[in-house]
């Protein structure tokens, strides 16, 4: 059975690590929010690093995003 491109790169069939970043970006865009509109997450620089995948969300930030957007915090993990 042929391996997917992700499996070929990573050697596994697990989902790519960037899925939460894609979800976060999509939710923020759908709500018309910008990086500077999320002070509960951190500075604009911190938000930028999170959205670019350079930094992960911590527990406090995950809870804050869940409250902000009315979603389960699990969505952001």
C-alpha positions as CSV (number, residue, x, y, z in Angstrom):
1,X,0.0,0.0,0.0
2,X,1.5,3.4,-0.9
3,X,2.4,5.8,1.9
4,X,1.0,9.3,2.0
5,X,3.2,12.3,1.6
6,X,3.0,13.0,5.4
7,X,3.9,9.3,6.2
8,X,6.9,9.6,3.8
9,X,8.2,12.7,5.5
10,X,7.6,11.7,9.1
11,X,7.7,7.9,8.9
12,X,4.3,7.6,10.6
13,X,0.6,8.0,9.8
14,X,-0.1,10.4,12.7
15,X,-1.7,13.7,11.9
16,X,0.8,16.6,11.2
17,X,1.7,18.8,14.1
18,X,0.4,21.9,12.3
19,X,-3.3,21.0,12.5
20,X,-3.9,23.0,15.7
21,X,-2.3,26.1,14.1
22,X,-4.5,25.7,11.0
23,X,-7.6,25.4,13.3
24,X,-6.5,28.4,15.4
25,X,-5.9,30.6,12.3
26,X,-9.3,29.6,10.8
27,X,-11.3,30.3,13.9
28,X,-9.6,33.7,14.4
29,X,-10.2,34.6,10.8
30,X,-13.9,33.5,10.9
31,X,-14.5,35.8,13.9
32,X,-12.8,38.7,12.3
33,X,-10.1,39.0,15.0
34,X,-6.6,40.1,14.4
35,X,-3.5,39.4,16.4
36,X,-3.8,42.6,18.4
37,X,-7.4,41.7,19.3
38,X,-6.3,38.8,21.5
39,X,-4.7,40.3,24.7
40,X,-5.9,37.3,26.7
41,X,-3.4,35.2,24.7
42,X,-0.4,37.6,25.0
43,X,1.2,40.4,23.1
44,X,0.8,40.7,19.3
45,X,4.3,39.1,19.0
46,X,3.3,36.1,21.1
47,X,0.1,35.6,19.1
48,X,2.1,35.9,15.9
49,X,4.5,33.2,17.1
50,X,1.6,30.9,18.0
51,X,-0.2,31.4,14.7
52,X,3.0,30.7,12.8
53,X,3.6,27.5,14.7
54,X,6.8,28.8,16.4
55,X,5.2,28.6,19.9
56,X,2.5,26.4,21.4
57,X,-0.4,27.5,23.4
58,X,-0.2,26.9,27.1
59,X,-3.1,25.8,29.3
60,X,-4.2,29.3,30.3
61,X,-4.2,30.4,26.6
62,X,-6.2,27.4,25.5
63,X,-8.9,28.1,28.2
64,X,-9.0,31.8,27.3
65,X,-9.5,31.0,23.6
66,X,-12.3,28.5,24.4
67,X,-14.0,31.2,26.4
68,X,-13.4,33.9,23.8
69,X,-14.8,31.9,20.9
70,X,-17.4,29.8,22.8
71,X,-15.7,26.6,22.0
72,X,-14.3,23.6,23.9
73,X,-10.7,24.3,24.8
74,X,-10.0,20.8,23.3
75,X,-10.3,22.4,19.9
76,X,-7.1,24.4,20.5
77,X,-5.0,21.5,21.6
